[in-house]
Every structure is written in C-alpha cells, then in structure tokens.
Amino acid sequence: MQVRAENGAVVVNGSCGYEWDSRIDRSQFPLLGHVCPFTDTMFNGWQIRSLLTELARVPADWDDGWVAEARRLGELALENPHHYLWFVGD
C-alpha cells in the first residue's frame, strides 16, 4: 500500500502488504472487494472515507496487520489535498 500525490509521486510506502482474501464478499465490503491483487487499485478521498468504515468491520481473523496500516495510510491521505491511497498489485 502507498499514499501517492496527484502527480503520482509516492509520499509514503506502507510497512505491510495487503493480501487479497477470497472471503471478502463484495456485498459486505464493496470497496475492499474490488481491490485487484494483479493490478493497482486507487482510492480517492471520498472512497477512502467509505473504505475506513469497511475496515472497521473486517473480522479480526482476516487481519495480519494490514487493516491498521490501511487505516493509517488512508487517514494520512485524507489529511493532504489531492493524495490517494493505492493498493499496489503484483
């Protein structure tokens, strides 16, 4: 995961990676459910706010540290205009 500025510059690299989980149901987690493990997925400010709500509902047994990191990076992106949260695919 990364926070990037509008021009694409990486502002912060996350300290842990998001592992795609096939248990993520798009009807319950519409944003997380659309993160693609094979390509980059970017969230803008409005989407980050909704994503933070979803992250609060992620079951504890799905989380190996990526939820707190996604929350930290999402909040950091929201503090700065024109910054985005990126889930970087392989």
GILIN-V8950 format. One record per residue. OMEGA is omega in degrees with one decimal (NA if undefined). NEAR is the number of other ideal C-beta (glycine too) atoms within 12 Angstrom. Layout:
omega=OMEGA near=NEAR
omega=OMEGA near=NEAR
//
This chain:
omega=179.9 near=39
omega=164.4 near=32
omega=178.7 near=34
omega=174.5 near=28
omega=-178.8 near=20
omega=-179.0 near=16
omega=178.0 near=10
omega=179.6 near=15
omega=177.5 near=16
omega=179.8 near=20
omega=-179.9 near=23
omega=170.1 near=24
omega=177.8 near=17
omega=-176.7 near=28
omega=175.3 near=15
omega=-177.1 near=20
omega=174.4 near=21
omega=175.6 near=38
omega=179.7 near=23
omega=-175.9 near=23
omega=-177.7 near=20
omega=178.0 near=10
omega=-177.6 near=16
omega=-178.6 near=26
omega=-177.5 near=17
omega=179.0 near=14
omega=177.8 near=11
omega=-177.4 near=16
omega=-173.3 near=25
omega=178.6 near=18
omega=177.9 near=30
omega=-179.3 near=39
omega=178.9 near=21
omega=172.5 near=22
omega=-177.8 near=33
omega=-179.1 near=18
omega=-173.5 near=20
omega=179.4 near=11
omega=-179.4 near=14
omega=175.6 near=21
omega=-175.3 near=26
omega=176.4 near=29
omega=175.8 near=34
omega=-176.0 near=22
omega=179.9 near=24
omega=179.7 near=16
omega=179.1 near=25
omega=179.1 near=32
omega=177.8 near=20
omega=178.6 near=22
omega=178.9 near=37
omega=175.8 near=28
omega=177.3 near=19
omega=-177.8 near=30
omega=178.9 near=33
omega=-178.0 near=19
omega=-179.3 near=20
omega=178.3 near=29
omega=-176.0 near=17
omega=-177.3 near=12
omega=174.8 near=9
omega=-168.9 near=24
omega=173.4 near=23
omega=179.6 near=16
omega=-175.8 near=19
omega=-177.7 near=26
omega=179.3 near=30
omega=179.8 near=22
omega=177.3 near=27
omega=177.9 near=39
omega=-179.8 near=28
omega=-178.4 near=24
omega=177.3 near=38
omega=178.8 near=42
omega=176.8 near=22
omega=178.7 near=26
omega=-179.7 near=36
omega=179.9 near=25
omega=-174.1 near=17
omega=179.5 near=21
omega=175.0 near=11
omega=174.4 near=17
omega=-171.6 near=29
omega=175.8 near=35
omega=-178.8 near=44
omega=166.9 near=33
omega=-172.7 near=36
omega=179.3 near=25
omega=-177.3 near=18
omega=NA near=12
//
